[in-house]
Amino acid sequence: MFERAYEQEQQVSRQIDALYELAFTEKAFAELVELQWFLTEQVQEEKSAREIVGRLQMVKDDPSALLDIDMELGNRTTAAGT
C-alpha cells in the first residue's frame, strides 16, 4: 500500500512539474509563484512517502518494528499542527 502511495506522489510531482513548465512557457508569472507553494509541499510529501517505504523495506516482517512504525505514523500531525 505504501509503495502505491509513493508512486501516486511521484505522479503528482510530474503533474505539478508539467503545470509549472506550462506556466513558465506561457510567461504566467503569477501562476509560477502559486505553483511554487505546491512544488515545495510536494517535495516534502514525496520525501515522506519514500522514507516510509524505505523503512518498511528495511524491517520487512519484523512485528515489533512494524508496530513501532505504526505507532509513529499514527502520532504524526499535519503541517498545521492538528
Secondary structure, 3 states (H helix, E strand, C coil): CHHHHHHHHHHHHHHHHHHHHHHHHCCCHHHHHHHHHHHHHHHHHHHHHHHHHHHHHHHCCCHHHHHHHHHHHHCCCCCCCC
